[in-house]
Amino acid sequence: MSTGTLTHDDDAAARPRWRGPIGFARARFGAWLQGRLPRTDTLLLTQGNVYILPTRAGLAFGITLVVLLLASINYQLNLGYVLTFLLAGSGAVTMYVTHATLRGLTLHLKPLVPVFAGDAAILNVVLTSPGSARFGVGLKVADADIATLSYVDVPAGGQAPAQISFVPRRRGVHALPALSTETRFPLGLFRTWAVWRPASELLVYPRPERPAAPLPQARPVPGGPTQMRSSDGGEVEGVRGYRRGDPLKLIAWKKAAKALETGGELVSRDTSASAHQELWLDWQACGTLATEDRLSRLAAWVLGADRVGSDYGLRLPGRTIEPDSGEAQRRRCLEALALWR
């Protein structure tokens, strides 16, 4: 069993390309066909949605059969008849096996994970075969080049994972591109394929600014104490003894390394002073940057504030997210940036 990953640029696919009359007609037919397909995250391949046509090798094979038949008739070659009909029977069996390789398969798309604009979005697909094993099943974005096919083998009565990726260039909610599955097993004389339009949508965060601008200064809460104090037990505020259950991000690792060398105890950062500080990531703090550049800077600030474990809030025109920390806050702020209009 094998899995693979391919990458497809949605902007490149959207740009018109001159493909000649045949390529243009094929593209128009593909667009028409995709528009008629329902969107679903689970697709069962049946007789009605699996298509088959001969490949170039298959056409050459058919022409060869015609030449052999004409030669056998012209020269009255009995062995020529035997060879011709033997090869024709093999071709017919090959056509049936190629079509049956896809027929009966079930394709299921797993839940999507949001990504940043410009990063590859990974689509995890599970192929299930209720009966016999399936070999040489390829997956790709429908309008991508055939060289990007990612092949998997599906065991009998089992499942096989596959991955497809494409690169969204813009933030927001994106419909997934149509996917294509195909096979030319066993002899490559016929190509059997099906087109799949997943129903899921992908949330794309703004591309973080690189290199990121320094985080804004945290501001004291009005009326809150700002002077340095001593915490209970005579410890200087800023660090304290490690307490069971302290998050790993609060451990002072530089002091921890020294403590391990000297046989001392672990220490954690004391957040009591920062409890009176608020870090606001404000749209207005981005100066005169363009809209998308502001969103990129704010996205980088969200990642930076989350990395240092600060409580932070986000101010956008028409929306304010109160200060908090953790994965939920990070996701909440990035989603607000992705969907901002």
PyMOL commands that set and color helices and strands:
alter all, ss='L'
color gray80, all
select helices_A, chain A and resi 10-14+20-36+56-75+78-102+146-148+232-234+248-250+253-262+274-276+283-286+291-308+327-339
alter helices_A, ss='H'
color red, helices_A
select strands_A, chain A and resi 42-44+51-54+106-109+115-116+121-128+134-141+150-154+159-166+172-175+179-183+190-196+201-205+219-220+239-241+267-269+277-282+312-316+319-324
alter strands_A, ss='S'
color yellow, strands_A
deselect
rebuild
show_as cartoon
